């Protein structure tokens, strides 16, 4: 096939996307596909010019939007590709938009009876009134420590762990600098477990063996530094040591999250597993990090699928869906 890989983008995850795109492009070339690499600059412009990019995209069999965060994982690029009538890997407009919006995603999952991290959403005047935000936290029954995070985005950019009310104002300002809607969520004590969910050309949706994150003790949580520092991958334990019943529950719930949100192609579903309770959904990534060291490919490697094999499956699935 002739495959275009789009990476970069205008979100804070630009460099992460470049690494994901490079890995996918190299694997696709190794598989014998003709690969066209397209880069969106941090200011949102296309490196080769948008007109030239459109012509290149329309000449391709499948496009891989290897973009993370706003402008890439939120339905914007998906709508653009659908307007061009170009098949692409991953979820469509609605699932991408809802999946990146943490408030919306959790509202949908909660409405379907799926357990999610407890929290509140702040926007507008609340972002400028930390005391009002604190009162909302108390009214919702949330206790410190809490996590303050942008309502959209990933890679832990703009996320702060807050242990006392006095630090709330600065954390809100940090998150609000990236996004006009922020979440304040209860810290969940327990294990961090991720599941990789993938669709196959025949329509099957499966989850790979789970991965557990052992956070760097030198960091306050699994933050941006912990995720991308040299040796960060050493914090991943895959397959995660889970009892059979818990492993089955996580696998079943991850697929249910994927299907409830209308996802396609791939997603990574992140859970917290309290020591004395049921797993709760932290978030979903509809186009997770995709270097060879990233969680998603590593989980599928444990299932016996090499990095190129995963890329091939995603290309074939997108192509098969377009042919329906």
N, C-alpha and C positions, 0 to 999 in steps of 0.2 A: 504493500500500500504506500501511497504518498501521504506522509504524516507531518502536520505542522505542530510544533510545540511552542506554546506561548508562555513566557515567564517574565519576571520582573514585577511591574505594576507600581501603583502610586501609594500603596499601603506601607506601614512601617516594616512589613515582612518582605520587602523587595529583595533583599539579599538571600533570604531563605528560599524564596521562589526561584531565584536564579539557580541555586544549587539543586533544587528539585527538578527544574527544567533540564539542566545539564545531564542529570542522571537518567532521566526518561529518554532524552534525545540520544544519548550514547547507547542505551539498551535497545531502542528502536532500530538504530543503525546496525547494531550487532545482529539483530534479527533479520536483517536484509531489507528493511523498509527504506525508502527515500525520505530523508528528514529535512524539514525546513525549520530553522530556529528563528523565532520572532521574539523581540524584546520590547516591552513597554517600559519607558523611562520613568524615574520617580515623579516627574511632573505630569505624567499621564500621556505623553506623546509616544508614538510608535517610532522605534529607532530607524526603520526604513521608510517612514512616512505612512499615514493611514491608507492612502489610495493604493500604494504599492502592496501594503499588507492585505487589503481586501482582495486584490487580484490573486495573491499567493494563496490565501485561505480558500477561495472558491475553486482553486485548482486541486485541492487536496481531498483525499478520501475520508480522513478523520483528523480532527483537531484535538490536541490535548491542552486545555487551559490550565497549566500548572501554576496557577496563581493563588495566593493566600490572602485572606482578608478582604477589605472593601475594594470594590472595583474588579474583583476577580472571583471571589467565592460567594458573592452576594446576589447573583443573578444578572448583573450588568453585562458581563462578557457573554454569558449564556444567551441573553436576549439578542445581543449583537450577532452571535453566530447563528441563532435561529432565523434572524432576519435575512442572513446571507444564505440560508438553507444548507448549512454545512454541518455534517454529523460531528458530534464532539463527545469526549469522555466525561462522565460524571453526571451529577444531578441537573435538572432543568431549572427554569427561572424561579418558580415558587419554592421548591425545596431548598434551593441555594439561598434565597433571600431569607426564608424563615430559619434555616439552619445557622446562618451567621448572626442573626438577631437573637441574642441569648434570652431576652425577655419573651419574645414571641415563641421561640422554640420550646421554652419551658412551660409557657401557658398552654400550648397545644398538647404537649406530653402530659401535663397535669390533667387536662380535660379528658384525656384518654385513660386516666387511671395509672399512669406511670410515675414512679417516685422520682422527684427531682430535688436538687439542693435548695433548702429554704432560704428565702431572701426577699429583698424589696427592690423596686426600680425607682431611680431618682431622675428627674428631668426638670427643665425650666428653672423656676425660682428656687426649688429645693437644692439645686447645685450651689447656690450662693448663700444658703442658710444651714450650716452644719448642725446647729442646735435643733432645727426642725427635722433634719435627717436623723439625728440621734433619737428624737422622740418617736419617729416612725419605726426605728429599729426596736425600741422598747415595746411599742404597741404591737409589733409583729412577733414579739417573744424571742427576738434574737439577742444573743449575748456575745461579748467579745471573748476571743478574737473573731474578727470578721474579715472577709476579703472584699476589697473595693476594686471593681474592674470596669473597663469600657463595655458598653452594651454590644458592640460589634468588634470583631478582630480576634487575633490569636497570638500565639507565641509569648503570651504573658506580658506583652507591652502595655504599660500603664496600669499594671496590677500591683496592689499594695496589700500586705497583711497588716491589719490594724489591731493592736492589742488593748487600746484604751481610748476613751472619747476624745482626749486632747489631740490625738493624731488623726482624727477623722477628717478635719477640714483640709489638711494637706493632701491626704489620699484622694479625696473627692476632686480637688483641683487637678491632681496628676491625671486621673482618669478622664475628667471633663476636657482636658486639653486635647485629647484625641477623639472624643465622641460626646455628643450632646445628650446622650442617655447612658446612665451608668447603673450597674448592679452592685448592691451590697449584700453579700451572702454569708451565712453562718459557716464558720470553719467546721469541716467534717473531720473528726478524728477517726482514723482507720487507714485502710490500705487504698492506694491509688491503682486501679486496674483499668487497662485499656483493651478494647476489642476492635479488631479489624473486620469490617463487613464488606463483602464484595459480591457483585452480581456476575453471572456467567452468561454466555451467549444463548443458552437454552432457557434463560429466565430464572434459573435457580439463584437464590440469595443465601450465602453461607458466611459463617464467622470463623476466623482462624483461632488457634489457641491463644488464650489471653496473655497479656504482658503486664508485669507489675513494675512500678516505678519506685526505686529506693532513692529518695531525695538526698542530695548532697548535704551533709550535716553542716557545711560551712555557709549554706544559704538558708534564708528564712522559709523558703518553700521552693517548689519546682518552677523557678522563675526563668526569665530570659537567659540570664547568665548560666544557670544550671543546665538549661536545655542546649545551649550552643557552645559551651566551653569545650576545649579539647578533652576528650575522654568522657564526654557526657553520656555516650551510649553505654558506658560501663554500669550506669545506674539502672539499666533495663534487665529484668529477669524474665526470660521467655523460654519455654512456657512458664507462666506463673504457677507456683505450687498451690493448687486449689483442690478442695474436696470435690468429688464428682458432682454432688448436688449443686454446690455453688457455681461450679464451672458451667453446668447446664443452664442454671438460672441466668447467668450473665450472658451466655450465648443467645438464649431465647429472647432476653430483654433487648439486647443490642439489635437483633434482627427486627424486633417489634418497633423499636425507635426508628430504624431505617425505613421501615414500611409505613409507619404512621405519618412521618414527615414527607413521604412520597419521594424518597431519595432514589437515585439510579447510579449504577456504576460502582461507586466506592464510598466509604465513609469510615471514620474512626469514632467510636463512641467511648467516652471516658466516664468511669464510675468511681465513686467512693464506696468502700465496703467497711462500715463500722464494725467494731468487734462484737457489738451486742445488738445488731439490727440488720435489716435487709439492705441490699445495695441501692444506691441512689444515683441517678444520672447527673453528671456534672455538666457535660456539654457534648455536642456533636461537631465534627469537622468534616465537611462534605468534600474537601480536597486537602487531606492532611499532608504533612511534610513527606517528601518522597525521595530523599537521598537513600543510598543503600543502607545507611546507618539509622534511618528513621524508624519509628515504631511500626508503621503499617507494613512495609516490606519485610521487616524482621519477623513479624508475627506470621506472615504467609510463608516465610522461609522455614519456620518451624513446622508448617503444614506440608512441607515438601515442594513448595513452588519457589523457584529461583526469582531473582529480581526481573530478569528479562521475561520470564514466563508470566509474571504478574502483569507486566506492561503489555505483553501480547494479548492476554485475556481481556484487559481493559479496551484495547483497540478493537478486538473482535466483537466484544459486547456492544460497543458504540456503533460499529458498522452493522451488526445484526439488527439493532433497534431501529436504525435509520431505514433498513430495508423492509420493515414491517408495514 
